[in-house]
Amino acid sequence: MALLGNRAGTTTPTGKPPAAPARRPSRLPGLALAALGVAAASAVHLLVPAVPMLTAAVVLGVAAAHLPGLRTVVRGTARPGLTLAGKRLMRLGIVLLGLELSVGDVLGLGWATVVMVLCVVAATFAGTVWLGRRLGLRGDQPVLVATGYSICGASAIGAVSDVRGSDEEDVATSVALVTLCGTLAIAVLPLLHGPLGLDADQFGRWVGAGVHDVGQVVATAQTAGPDALGQAVLVKLLRVMMLAPLVAAMVVAVRRRKGTAPGGKRPPLVPLFVVGFLAAVALRTTGLLPGPLLDGAARVRELLLAAALFGLGSAVHLPTLARTGTRVAALGLGSWIVVAGVSYGGVLLTT
């Protein structure tokens, strides 16, 4: 009879009723807050077009985490949904980013430009990691900042942090730093156009090779005209293509460091979202997708990344950031000098 009672779920071998399974915290409050953050970021961009929507999303996320009325919600009931936005929606946005790339357009830049971009990515990544370690920054911050500066800003940070299992606070701090410096580039780089003796095409390539996020590249390069903008976007998208091999290299490094994970599983050499990214690149390369569909996908991508960046921004803890603020700022400035200097030299050598 006891056996029958156990099967019915009424008692346990100790005679006590079985414990109810723990309920998963709802993610809806956090996702709803992220949606409101995206709407607010979009409004900021419409009112002040010079401020990219993705930049506004990060800033608003940081603000939401520190406003007295929202702070408790962000750190409590909304946290699961905001974390989901920062990870899962970021992956979807990265997949759609692949639709911006065409292999033919990128190769049309010429092998000299391809080599230049590879050198910029390698020098920026290695130099930033080295400097971050020398400055004593914690955890994955040097690697994540290096990824953001060398590839494509917050999107690359999200991809690499996903495979490395980085601490959420390290991710948020790195995103905040890279976003801030990329935003400053919008104002600073156009002032250097004339003094550096660059023509429109050279300026566009310099911006594409040295500015972090795609939106920031567009905002910076358009100040020199449509030719500069076209060159900047192509060079930038060539940098974005480096994301897939970088993530694969990170997976190999994690495998060697951690070995087999509990349960006998090992992280896949190429994560699923990277496979999706490459598939999107291949699909765009076929030329079969109509323009309106690509425009719609680009809009959805921007919304997904804005929600993800709002979620990441909400994880920034300013008091903690202030304790390492000088070192983080030094890393950001040093990495900015490296990427701007190497890309400037590369542009002069290849044009």
N, C-alpha and C positions, 0 to 999 in steps of 0.2 A: 504493500500500500504506500509505503514511503517512496518507493521507486516511482509508482504512478504519480504521487504528489509532486515529485521533482520534475517529471516530464510535463506535468501541467503548469509548471512554473510557479507553484504556490509556496514551496519551501525549498530550502537548501539543505545539504547534509547536516548543518549545524542547527537546523530547525528554525532558522530565521528567513524571512522573505527575501528574495533576491534583490540586490541593489538595482535601481533603475539606471540605465545607461546615461552617461553624461551627455547633455545636449550641447551641440556645437553652437558657439555664439553666432548670433545673426550677423550677416555681412551687409544687410540692407541699409542700416543707418550710415555706415561708412561709404557705401557706394552712392547713396543719395547725397551725402555731403560732398563727395568728389564731383558729382554732377553739378551741384551748385557752384563749386569752385571753378569748373570749366566754364559755366555760364558767366561768372564774374570775370574770369580771365579774358573771355571773348569780348565782353563789354569794355574792358580796359583797352584791349587792342583796337577796338573800333573808335574809341575816344582819342587814343594816343597811338596812331599807327606805327610810330617808331619803336614801340614796345612790343616785341613778339609775344604771341599768345602763350607760348610755352614758358617764356621767362616770367610772364605775369602769373602763370599757374604755380610755379615754384614759390614765388614771393608770397602769394596768397596762402599757400599751404603752410609756410613758415608762420605767417601772421595768425592763421587759425589755431595753430598749436600753442600760441602764447596769449591770445585774447582771453581775458577773464571769463567771458560768457561762454566761450567754446572750448577752452583748454581741457576741462573735465570730460567733455564729450569726445574730443579727439583722442584723448589718452584712455578712454574707457569704452563705451558702447560702440563708438565709430572705428576703433582701432582695427578690428578684423577686416572690415570692408576696405579701409584705407590701405592696409597691407596687401590685400588682394589686388587692389587697383595698381599699387606700385610694382607688383610682380607680373600678374597674369595679363593685365591690359598693356603693360609695357611690351610683353612678348608679342601680342597681337599687332601692336603698332610697329614693331621691328619687322614682322613679316610683311606688312603692307609697305614698309619703306623700300622693300625690294622692287616694287612696281615703279619706283622712280628711276630705276637703273636699266640701261640698255648696254649690253656688252659692245655693240657696234659703235655707239656714241663715245664710250669711254676709250676704246682702242683707237678711235679717230684722233685722239689727242696726240698720238705718236709715242713710240717707245721711250724717247728721252723724258717725256713728262711722266710716264709710268714709273721709270726708274727714280725720278726726282721725288715723286710721291712716296715710294717705298722708303727712300732714304729719310724723308721727313718723318714718316710714321715710326721708323725704327729708332732714329735719333731722339725724337721726342719721348717715346715710351721708355727707352733705356735711361735717358738722362733724368726724367722725372722720377722714376723708381729709385735711382741711385740717390738723388737729392732728398727724396722723402725719407729714405732709410737713414741718411746722414742727419736729418733734422729730428729723427726719433719719433716720427708719427706712428700712431698706433695701428694695429690690425692691417686691414687691406687698403687703408686710405692711399698709400703711395701708388699701389697698382691700379686702383680705381681712378684716381686723378690722372695718372698716366694714360689710361685707356680713354678717358673723356677728352683730353687734350689732343691725343694723337689720331683718334678715329672720328667720332661724331657726337661728342658731348654726352648728354644724359642718356641717350639711347644706348650707346656703347657701354656706359657704366652699368645700366640695367642688365644688359646681356651678360657681361662678365661677372657681375655680382651674383647672378642667378646660378651659374655653373660653379662658382667658388663657394657659394653658401655664405656670403659676406654678412656681417652684422648690419642690421638695418640703419643704425646710427652712422656707421662708416659710409654707407651708401648715401644717406641723406646729406652728410657733410660734404662729400665729394661732389654730389650734384649741385649743391648750393655754391660751392667754390667755382666749378666749371661754368655754371650758368652766369654767375656774377662777372667773371672775366670775359666770357663771350659777349655779354651785354656791353661791357666797357669798350670792347673792340668796335662796336657799331659807331661809337662816337670818336674813338681815337684814330683808327686806321685811315679814314678819309682825310684827316689832317696831315697824314704823312705821304699822301699820294704824290703831291708835287715835290716836296723836299727830297724824296727818295729817287726822283727822276724816272718814274715808271709811266709808261703809256697805258692806255685803257686796258688792253689785253693783258699786259704784265700785271697791272694792279688786280685785275680779276683773278688771275692765276694765283697771285700771292694771297689774296683773301681766301680763295678756295682751299689752298694748302695750309693756311694758318689759323682760320677761325673754326670754332668747334661745331656748333649746331647748324643744320641746314638753313633754318629760318634766320639765324644770325648772319650767315654768309649772304643770303639774299638781301637782307637789310643793309649790309655794309657795302656790297658790290654795286648795288643799283645807283649809288651816288655818283658813279663814274660812267653811267650810261648802259645801254642794252648790250653792247659788245662785251664790256667788262662783266656784266651779270652772266651772260652765257658761258664765258670762260670759267668764271668762279663756280658755277653750278656743276659743270662737267668735272672739274678738278675735285670738287668736294665729293661728288658721287663716286669718283675713283677711290677716294679715301674710305668712303662707306663700304666699298667692296672688300676692304681689308678686315672688316668685322668678322666674317666667317672664318678665315684662317686663324685670326687671333683667338676666337672662342675655342676652336679646336685645340690650339696650343695650350690654352688654359685648362682644358679638360685633361690633356695628357699630364700636365703638371700636377693637377689635383689627384689623378690616379696614382702617380708615383709617390706623392706625399702621404696620401691616406690609404692607398691600397683598396681592398674590397670593403664596401660599406656593410654595416650590420644587415644580416639576412642574405648575404652572398651576392648582393647586387653591386655593380660598378656603374659609375656615371657614363652615359653613352658618349662616344668620341665626338659625334656631331649631334647636339641637342635638337629636339624636334622643331623648335622655333627657328633655328638656323637653317634646317632643311626647308622649312616653309619660306624663309627669306630667299634662299637660292632658287627655289621653285618659282617664286614671284619674279626674280630677275630673268629667269629663262622664259617665263611667260611674256614679260614685257619685250624681250628681245625678238620674239616671233613677229611682233608688229600687228598681231591680230586684235588687240584690245582697242576699242574706240576711244576717242578723246574724252567724251563725257564720262565714261566709266572710270578712266584714269583720274579725272578731276574729282569724281565722287570718292574714289578710294583715297586720294590725297587728303580730302577733307575729313574722312573718317579716321585716317591715321593721325591727323593733327589732334582730333578730339580725344582719341585713345591715349596718345602720349601726354596730352594736357592733363587728363584724369590721373595718369600714372605719376606725373611729376607733382601734381597737387598732393597725392598720397605720400610721395617721398619727401616733399617739403614739410609735410605735417609731422614727420619723424625727427626733424631737426630740433635739437635742444640747445638753445642759444647759450645758456650758462656753461654747458659742456664745451660748446664750440669756442667760447671766449677763453677757456683755459688753454686751448691750443691755437688760439687765433693768430698769434704772431708767426708760429711755425707754419700753419696752414697758408697764411698770406704769403710767406716767403716761398713756399713751394709753388703756389699759383703764379707768383711773379717770375720765379726762375723758369718754370715750364713755359710760360708765355714768351719769355725772351728766347728760349731754345727754339720753339716752333716758329716764331716770327723770323728769327735770324736764319735758321736752316732753310726755310721756305723762300725767303728773300734771295739767298745765295743760289738756290736751285732755279728760281725763275730767271735770274740773270744768266745762268749758264745754259739754259735750255731755250732761250729766245734771242 
